[in-house]
Amino acid sequence: MRKKSWVLTVVSSTCLAGVTASAQESINIYGVLDVGYHRNSNALGGSANRVETRHEPSYIGFRGTEDLGGGTQAFFQLESSIGVDTGVSTGFSRQSLVGIRGKSWGQFTAGRMYDSMIEIVGVDPARFNSVNAVHAGNWDRSSGTYVNNAIKYRTPTMGGITGTLMYEFKEDGTSTTNAGKGIGAGLTYQDGPLRVSAAYQKLDGVTHRPFNELGATKLFGKTFTTTAASLVTNDSMAGLGVYYDFAKWRVLAIATTAKLDAGNTSETMKSFGAGVVARPDSIGFRPGFGINHQKLNGSSWTTAYGILDYYLSRRTDVYLRVIHQKASGPNQRAALFLEGPASGNTQTVVGVGITHRF
């Protein structure tokens, strides 16, 4: 812990020194700190009460740019996850990338970054309410997930349309995000109150823990009875999402499919979600609610959620959130995202907390 704190202090000091060193350079510190009381009604048979981050992921980031002339910039981004309840930092385990961009030709980035499914996160109703409410297991990667050894090209925006192309090089075989190679693409259309986003991602060598992440005891003909039991698959995900703003509300809908290949067999998870939230540009109350439904191998998960959010300012809010999941299927247990399996087919999380963005 002392070493991690020392590293962050050195990086912060270096960044601040860089701001004064050159007028052509710009370095910013940013992030999110979220913490609150959190109660899980059924965590493997018993209730769980904690103080931790479960509404919005907490992190600290460093972002810098350098003007190269002619409308061209070099830039970098470093992000570290933080457990506000413990103070534990994970190093730069979120994004760590370097890139170059120009107004007329777009941008290239290289390093560890979000995969192509990030294009639909902005239209996923669950991500506007609580990270616990995202699709079962996040196996369609709709909550925003990282890949290593990646390069990405983003087009300039033309006629409201922005596209991305991505390639992930094969890892060393130990990463749970992509031990193999991958390809991805995304497309977003934005026109005033309307946004439509589509994304595709193929990744080899992805590690899944069916019992821990889905509450599933059987998959691909194998039995999973412990939270650590895992399998490795080659995954192909695709998604389409849309939102539309009217009056003080934003209506959102998303549909995804995730095909998992394990040797000579494959399974497909299909997901759909819809929700309504207050438009994210106001101070005061911002209520929201929605529902997700997933199906895989004869099992299904339905997750309903609601949040009563009050923004004290544009950066700070306090909230009350409720997320409930009901699972069905042979020996199927409920398992909200990041919560682990219940002992039965239902699981409920209630939380109150505060979030500050800087």
N, C-alpha and C positions, 0 to 999 in steps of 0.2 A: 504494500500500500504506500509506504514511504517513497519507494522508487517511482511509482506511478504519479504520485503527487509532485515529486521532483521534476519528472518529465514534463508534466503539464505546466509547471511554473516556468521552466526553461523555455518551453515553446511560447507561452504567453509573453514572457519578457522579450523574447526575440521578435515576436510579432509587433509588440509595442515599439520596440527600437526601430523596426523597419518602417513604421509609419512616419517617424521623424527623419529617417535617413534619406528618403527620396520623395519628392512631390509627385513623381510619376507612379508610385506604388500605392496601393490601397489594401489594407489588411483589416478585417473585421472579426470580432468574436461574437458568436451568436449561439442560440440553443434553446432548449425547453427543459424546465424543471417541473415535474409533476409528482405529487405525493398525496396520499390520503388513506383513510380507513377503508378496509376491504374485507368483506365477509363472503366466503364460499360456503353454500349450504351443505355440500356433499363432496368431500375430497377423499375418495376411497373409503367412504363410510362414516366419516366424521366431519363436522364443520371446521372451517379454518378461518382464523381472524388474524389479519396482518396489517401493517402499515407499510405501503410500498407503492411503486409506480404500476398502474394497471389501466389508466385512462388514456394517456398519451405517452409514448416512449420519451424518456428523459435522456438528454445528451448535451454535450458542449462541442462547438465546431469552430474551426478557424478557416476563413476564406480570404484569399488574396488575389489581386490582379496587378499586372504591369502593362502599361501602355507601350506597345511596340511601334506605334506610328501607322499611319495609313488605315486607321480603323481596325487594327489588329491588336489583340490582347493575349497575353499568356496568363494563366490562372492556376490556382491550386485549391484543394479542399480537403480538410482533415476533420473527422468526427469521431468522438468517443462516447459510448454509452455510459450512463451513470445511474447507479441505484441511489436515489435520494435518501431512502431509508437507511442505507448502510454506508453511503459515501464511496462505494466500490466503483472504480472505473475499469473498463475493459480494454484500455488502450485504444488505438484508432481502429476499432473493429467494425465501425459503420462504413463510412466512405473515406478513402484515401486515394486521391487522384490528382493528376496534372493534365492540363489541356491547353489548347490554343483555339481562338475563335476570331471570326471576322464577320462584319455585318452582311457582306454580300455572299459569302460561301458557307456559313454555318460554323460548327465547332467539332473538334476531335478531342476525346478524352481517353486516358489510359490509367489503369490501376484497379482498385476495388471499388465497386459502385453498384447502384441499383440495377437489376436486370430490366429487360424490356417491359415486363408486366407493370412497372412503375407508371406507365402511361395511363392505366385505368384506375390507379389508386385515387386520383382526384375526382372520380365519378362513383366511387364505392360508398354507399350510404353508411356502412358500418364504421368507416374510418373517420367520419364526422361525429361519431357518438362514443365509441370506446373500442380500444384495440382488442378487448376480450370478445367483441361481437363479430369479428371477421369470420370468413368461411371456415368450416371445420378443418382443423389442422393446418390451415393456410397452405394446403397442398396445391392450390392453384396459384399461390404466391401473390394473391390479390392485395395483401396488406403492405407490400413493399419488402423485397428481399434482396440480399446482396450476392454478388458473384465476384470471384477472384480472377486475376489475370485477364482482364477484359479491356477491349477497346470499343469505343462507341462513336458514331458520327451522327450529329443532329443537323438537320437542314435548317436554313433560314425560314422564317414564317412567310408564306406566300399565299395570299387570298384566304388567310385564316387557317391554313393547313401547315402543320409541322410534322416531319417524319424523322424516324430514327432507325439506324441499322447497328447491329451489335455482334461481336464475336468474342467468345470466351475460349482461351487456350486451355489445354488439359492441365489440371493441377497435379500435385505430387501424390495423389491418392488418399490423402488424409482429411481433406476438407469435406464438411457435411453439406456445403452449398453447391459445389460442382467439382467433383473429383475428376470429371471428364470434360470434354470440350462442349461448346454450345453455340447456338446462333439465335438471334432475336430481331424483331422489328416492331415498330410502333407507329401509329398515325393518330394525330389529334386535330380536330376541327373546332375552332372557337369563333363564334360570331355573336357578340353581345351576350345575351342571357343564355345562349345555347352552347353546350359543349358536347361533342361526340368523340369518344376515344376507343381505339382498337389496338390490340397487342397480341404478339405471338412470341413464345419462347420455347426453345428445345434445349434441354440440358442432360448430359450423361453423368452417371455416377452420383445420384442424389440419395442421401440417407434419410429414411423415414422410420419412425417408431410408432407403428399402428396402435398399440394399446395406449401408450402415453398421449399421443396426439389426437386420436380419434375415439378411443375407448373400444377399438375393434379387437376381437380375440382371434379372428381368422381372416386371412387374406392370402391370395395366391396359393391356397392349399396348405398354408403353414399356420401354426398356432402361436399366438403371442399372448403371454400371460404376465409379463413383467414390463414395467415402464421402460427398461433399458433395451428390451428385445427389438432388433432393427432389421431392416432389409434395404438393399440398394437397388434402385431402378433408374431407367432412362425415361425422362419425363418430357411430354409435349403439352404445353398450356396455350390456350387462346382465350381472349376475352373481348367483350364489347360492352361499353357503358355509355350512359348519357345523363346529363342533367339539364334542367331548365329553370331559370329564375323568373318568378313573377311576384309582384307585390313584395311582401317581406319573407317569402319562402323560396326554398330550393327543393325541387322534386328530383329524385335520383333513381336510376335502375341499372343493374349490371347482370350480365350472364357470362359464365365461364365454363370451360371444359378442360379437364386435366387427364391425359392418358398416361398411365404408368406401365412401362414394359419391364418385365422381369424374366429374362430368358425367352422361352417360347410362349409365354402367356402374358396377357395384358388386362388391365382393369381401367375403367373410365369413371371419373367423378364429374358429375354435372351439378352446377351451382347457379342459383338465381337469388338476387336480392333487390329489395326496393325500400325506399324510405323518404321521409320528409324532414328537413331541418330548416331552422331559421337561417336566412342569408348571412354569410360570415363577414358582414361589413357594418355591424351595428353594436352599440353598447347597450347593456341591459339584458333582459331575458332572451335566451336562445334555446328553446326546447327543440327536441328532435326525437324521432322514433323510426323503427323499421323492422324488417324481418328478412332472414336468410333461410334458404332451403338447399340442402345437398343430398345427393344420392350416390351410393357406391356399393357394388357387390351385394345387393339385396338389403342394404341398410340405408337409413336416412337420418338426417339431423335437421331440426327446425329450431332456429334461434330467433327469439323476439327480444327487442331491447328498446329502452327509452332513456332519455337524459333530460334533466332540468338544469340548464346551464345559465349562470348569471355572470356577465362580463362587467367587472368593475372598471375596466379600461380596455383598450384594444389589445393589451398584452396579458392581462391577468383576469382569470375567471375562477369561480367556485362552482361546484357541481354536485348533483345527486344522480347516480346512474343505477339502472337495474337491467341485468341481462339474464335471460332464462332460456335454457335449451332442453328440448325433448328429443330423445333418440329412439329409433325403432329398428327392429331386425333381430336375427338370431343372436342371442347373448350380447346384444349391443348395449354399450354404456354411453352415457352423455360425457362429453369432454369439451368444455369451452376452451377456446384458444388460450394457450399459456397456463391453463389451470390444471391439466392432468385429468385422469378419468374419475368419474363418480363410481359409487358402488351399485347404482341403478341407472335407469334410463332418463333421469332428470337431474339438472344442476342449475343453481341460481347464484348469481353474484350480485351483491349490493355494495355500492361504494360512495363515499363522500370525500371530497378533496379539493385541492387548489392547484392550478397550473399557472406558471409564469413563463413568458417567452421573452427573450432578450436578443 
